[in-house]
Amino acid sequence: MYRDRLLDESRGQREAALAAYRNGLADFTEVMRAALSELDTRLAELRLAVDRAKAFADIDELAGLTEEANDAVD
């Protein structure tokens, strides 16, 4: 969902703000707000990916699928 919708939407808002600025219809602060919003959205996506990877690593460890877990048994 992030990649397909939220990231595209935030990118579009930044591009629209930049176009408005170039045409004298928006000020620089609006462009910066849109750019920061896009960066926040991208950062949230990355945090979700890290959390997901950590969760899978925890599951693997609990299931005994990692080398650390296998070494502990030996």
trRosetta pair geometry for C-beta under 8 A, 3 or more apart (Angstrom, degrees):
i j d omega theta_ij theta_ji phi_ij phi_ji
1 4 6.1 -68 -137 47 25 102
1 5 5.5 -31 -176 29 66 117
1 6 6.7 52 136 -6 79 104
2 5 7.3 -83 -126 53 9 75
2 6 5.0 -46 -138 49 52 118
2 7 5.7 61 157 -27 70 102
2 41 7.4 166 -158 172 96 90
2 44 7.3 -160 -125 101 132 95
2 45 4.3 149 160 -104 152 107
2 48 7.0 171 -36 46 152 149
3 7 5.5 -13 -129 25 32 135
3 8 7.9 56 156 -27 40 92
3 45 7.2 103 -61 -140 69 142
4 7 7.8 84 29 40 18 96
4 8 6.7 -32 162 -4 29 125
5 8 6.1 -70 -145 39 15 106
5 9 6.1 10 163 -17 60 113
6 9 5.7 -56 -143 37 28 111
6 10 6.2 22 161 -14 65 107
6 41 5.5 -163 146 -159 105 124
6 45 7.7 176 85 -65 122 109
7 10 6.0 -56 -143 39 30 105
7 11 6.1 31 156 -19 64 109
7 38 7.8 75 -150 -153 61 81
7 41 5.9 169 -96 133 59 122
7 42 6.6 78 -119 -83 104 73
7 45 6.6 10 -67 -50 117 150
8 11 5.7 -56 -145 38 29 112
8 12 6.2 32 154 -21 64 108
9 12 5.6 -55 -148 36 30 113
9 13 6.5 31 154 -20 64 104
10 13 5.6 -49 -147 34 35 113
10 14 6.6 36 153 -19 64 102
10 34 7.7 163 -172 -174 70 72
10 37 5.6 -150 -146 123 108 92
10 38 4.1 153 145 -104 109 67
10 41 4.3 -171 -18 15 166 157
10 42 7.8 -140 88 -34 146 78
11 14 5.8 -54 -152 35 32 111
11 15 6.3 30 152 -16 66 107
11 38 5.8 93 -79 -130 49 126
12 15 5.7 -55 -144 39 32 110
12 16 6.1 33 155 -20 66 107
13 16 5.7 -53 -144 37 30 112
13 17 6.3 31 155 -19 64 105
13 34 5.0 -153 129 -145 91 109
13 37 6.7 -38 94 87 137 135
13 38 7.2 -172 67 -62 98 97
14 17 5.8 -55 -148 36 30 110
14 18 6.3 29 154 -18 65 107
14 31 7.5 71 -157 -160 69 63
14 34 4.2 160 -100 139 57 107
14 35 5.3 91 -131 -82 118 55
14 37 7.4 -168 -65 64 93 95
14 38 4.7 -22 -42 -35 135 141
15 18 5.7 -54 -147 37 31 112
15 19 6.3 32 154 -19 65 106
16 19 5.7 -53 -146 37 31 111
16 20 6.3 32 154 -19 64 106
16 34 7.5 -149 63 -140 79 158
17 20 5.7 -54 -147 37 31 112
17 21 6.3 35 152 -22 64 105
17 26 5.7 -123 -158 121 68 167
17 30 5.1 -154 -152 134 114 93
17 31 4.7 165 135 -101 110 54
17 33 7.5 -153 -138 65 162 83
17 34 3.8 177 10 0 153 156
17 35 7.8 -122 77 -33 138 73
18 21 5.5 -51 -148 34 32 114
18 22 6.4 33 153 -19 65 104
18 31 5.5 84 -85 -130 61 111
18 34 7.5 -128 -32 81 76 140
19 22 5.7 -52 -148 35 32 112
19 23 6.4 16 156 -5 64 110
20 23 5.9 -68 -148 48 30 101
20 25 4.1 -90 -166 79 84 103
20 26 3.7 62 116 -6 114 118
20 30 7.2 -47 86 105 128 139
21 24 7.7 45 -177 -68 29 19
21 25 7.4 -91 -60 56 22 64
21 26 4.7 -63 -68 75 65 97
21 27 7.1 33 -114 165 92 6
21 28 6.5 84 -137 -89 131 47
21 30 6.9 -175 -68 72 103 103
21 31 4.8 -6 -44 -57 150 126
26 30 4.3 -95 -179 67 115 144
26 31 6.6 127 118 -45 122 82
27 30 5.6 107 60 3 64 99
27 31 7.8 -124 110 -1 40 89
28 31 5.5 -54 -156 35 42 113
28 32 6.3 39 149 -17 72 106
29 32 5.6 -55 -146 40 35 110
29 33 6.2 39 154 -23 67 104
30 33 5.6 -49 -145 34 32 113
30 34 6.4 31 155 -16 63 105
31 34 5.9 -58 -152 38 30 109
31 35 6.3 28 151 -19 65 109
32 35 5.5 -53 -142 38 33 112
32 36 6.2 33 157 -18 66 106
33 36 5.8 -55 -146 38 28 109
33 37 6.2 32 153 -22 63 107
34 37 5.6 -52 -147 35 31 115
34 38 6.5 33 153 -20 63 103
35 38 5.7 -52 -152 34 32 112
35 39 6.5 31 150 -16 64 105
36 39 5.5 -54 -147 39 35 112
36 40 6.2 39 152 -22 67 104
37 40 5.6 -50 -146 34 31 114
37 41 6.5 33 153 -20 62 104
38 41 5.7 -54 -151 34 32 113
38 42 6.5 30 152 -16 65 105
39 42 5.6 -54 -146 38 33 111
39 43 6.2 36 153 -21 66 106
40 43 5.6 -54 -146 37 30 113
40 44 6.4 34 153 -21 64 104
41 44 5.7 -51 -149 33 30 112
41 45 6.7 34 150 -20 62 102
42 45 5.6 -51 -154 32 34 114
42 46 6.6 32 150 -17 65 104
43 46 5.7 -54 -150 37 35 111
43 47 6.3 36 152 -20 66 104
44 47 5.6 -51 -146 35 33 113
44 48 6.5 36 153 -20 64 103
45 48 5.8 -55 -153 35 31 112
45 49 6.5 31 150 -19 64 105
46 49 5.5 -53 -149 35 35 113
46 50 6.4 34 153 -18 66 103
47 50 5.7 -53 -149 36 33 111
47 51 6.3 34 153 -18 66 106
48 51 5.7 -53 -145 38 32 112
48 52 6.2 34 154 -21 65 106
49 52 5.7 -53 -147 35 30 113
49 53 6.4 30 154 -18 64 105
50 53 5.7 -54 -148 37 31 110
50 54 6.3 32 153 -19 65 105
51 54 5.7 -54 -148 36 31 112
51 55 6.4 33 153 -22 64 105
52 55 5.7 -53 -149 34 31 113
52 56 6.5 29 153 -15 64 104
53 56 5.8 -55 -149 38 32 109
53 57 6.3 34 152 -20 65 106
54 57 5.6 -55 -148 37 32 112
54 58 6.3 35 152 -21 65 103
55 58 5.6 -51 -150 34 32 113
55 59 6.5 32 151 -19 64 104
56 59 5.6 -51 -147 36 34 113
56 60 6.3 37 153 -20 65 104
57 60 5.6 -51 -147 36 32 113
57 61 6.3 33 154 -20 64 105
57 66 7.3 49 -162 -73 74 138
58 61 5.7 -55 -148 36 31 111
58 62 6.3 27 156 -15 65 108
59 62 5.8 -57 -146 40 30 109
59 63 6.1 20 157 -11 66 113
60 63 5.9 -64 -144 45 27 105
60 65 4.1 -89 -162 69 80 114
60 66 5.1 91 130 -45 107 95
60 69 7.8 -162 134 1 71 140
61 64 7.7 39 179 -72 30 25
61 65 7.4 -84 -61 48 22 74
61 66 5.0 -17 -91 13 66 132
61 68 6.7 -15 -124 73 101 113
61 69 5.2 164 -153 -54 60 123
62 69 8.0 -125 -40 -104 9 147
63 69 7.9 91 77 116 45 172
64 69 4.6 -155 -131 137 50 133
64 70 6.6 99 -179 -69 83 67
64 73 7.1 42 -143 -39 119 137
65 69 6.9 41 37 51 32 140
66 69 4.8 94 59 8 82 101
66 70 7.0 -151 96 -3 43 88
67 70 5.5 -59 -146 41 34 111
67 71 6.0 38 154 -23 69 105
68 71 5.7 -53 -146 34 29 111
68 72 6.5 32 154 -23 62 104
69 72 5.7 -51 -152 30 32 114
69 73 6.9 32 151 -20 62 103
70 73 5.8 -54 -155 30 36 112
70 74 6.8 34 151 -20 66 104
71 74 5.8 -55 -150 33 36 110
